[in-house]
Amino acid sequence: MSRIDQTPFAIAVTGLTHDGRGVARRESGKAVFISGALPGERVMAQQTARQRNFDEAKVVEVLEASPDRVSPRCSHFGVCGGCALQHMDQGEQILAKQRVLMENLERIGHVTPATLLAPITDQAWGYRRKGRFSVRRVDKKGKTLVGFREQDPRFVADIDACHTVIPQIGLKVDALASMIDGMAARSDIPQVEFIAGDPTSDESGVVLVFRHLSPLGDSDRAALVAFGKEHGFAIFLQPGGIDSVHALWPPSPVLAFRLSQWNVELQFRPLDFIQVNAGLNQKMIASALSLLDAQPADRVLDLFCGLGNFTLPLARSVREVVGVEGDAGLVQRARENAMRNGLANANFHAADLAQDLRGQPWMRDGFDRLLLDPPRSGADVVLKQLPLKGLKRIVYVSCHPASLARDAGYLVNDRGWALRAAGVMDMFPHTAHVESIAMFERRSD
């Protein structure tokens, strides 16, 4: 393959890709995706890669700026891969995500919602309460790097702070990197996961989980404990797989977050899935329950229920809610959460939702309403198995608009449902990640 011509070229940007890059077309008609460019701009770009159907490039100069362009808050933006849209006005970001959702629904699902829901937003900075930092000792720089991957994922971003992560962690990245750099095992720690629940009177609720590839000596363990005490972090170690995670200090920390509107508290473990944005999560639950419109006599099915994030709030207002999840550990903790909250009408079951479910006992009595929050792969397998005729409404919470669009097309075009409403939720501000919600009712015609 011939070398890429890296001579900067001027070009007009006409659109935005699903991952936040500007879309333009070369004189040949070939599409080029440009990192750092916004629709309506004219930029000088430099090609960085060549694919069969499109080129890739980066902005080297903005010749004519979009009115939606803003100065990124983070000095690492453009190198760190944690964000893609800091250079775009916050209000325009969510509208761009709305366009992605609508385009996916129309192009993939061949459906259009009767009502476009107003976007759900919360605070735009310091919101990320769960994530994973990569760690790498770089001898050429004489230090250990802790951060998200760069846009080139082969490298760890050299950052000193992150403004999208909750401040208790995001403003202490530099201190964390310095502490690891002083450890004997600094080259054997590939990642640090962080997660935060609500603070208590004696604990911050923040946990760091250190993955380590070799046993830690006494001095390293002491350094981790001292760091935890200084900054108010609970410290966990992970010498192997997920089951190897254990507390170093304090001995038995309790992690939990409250859903105050429903008087519910969910306890969790350090590597469990919880929604990243605590404020947005509460608004999302309220929206989902409002759209579902469950009645006191209803029996509700909550698929991909996790720890009971939707299940337990639902249980406050219906006859019974059945939560189903593939991870048996999450199901056990969901049951414990139901007991702690006095919700005997919330029943949880472990089942692989990508397999045949016809023999499952929880399927037998039927349901009035369905709520589902599947992974990126969507819910096509389970939707094709469910007896949908008895349902009055379906609410679908999605973290991937393409799979939602596919499943919406199936419900509308193959199963006789109507897409009454859909909209986006900004779970991950400044990233291109699109979280959305949709409500379906059976057509009366």
ABEGO torsion letter per residue (X at the ends): XBBBBABBBBBBBABBBAAGBBBBBBAAGBBBBBBGBBBGBBBBBBBABBBAABBBBBBABBABBBAABBBBABAABGABAABAAAABBAAAAAAAAAAAAAAAAAAAAGBBBABBBBBBBBBABGABABEBBBBBBBAAAGBBBBEBBBABAABBBBBABBAABBAAAAAAAAAAAAAAAABAAAAABABBBBBBBBBBAABAGBBBBBBBABBBBAAAAAAAAAAAAAAGBBBBBBABBAAABBBAOBABBBBBBBBAAAGBBBBBBAABBBBABAAAAAAAAAAAAAAAGBBAABBBBBBGAEAGAAAAAAAAABABBBBBBABAAAAAAAAAAAAAAGBAABBBBBBBAABBAAABAAAAAEBABBBBBBBAAEAAAAAAABBAAABABBBBBBABAAAAAAAAAAAAAAAGBBBABBBBBBABBGBABBBBBBBBBBBAX
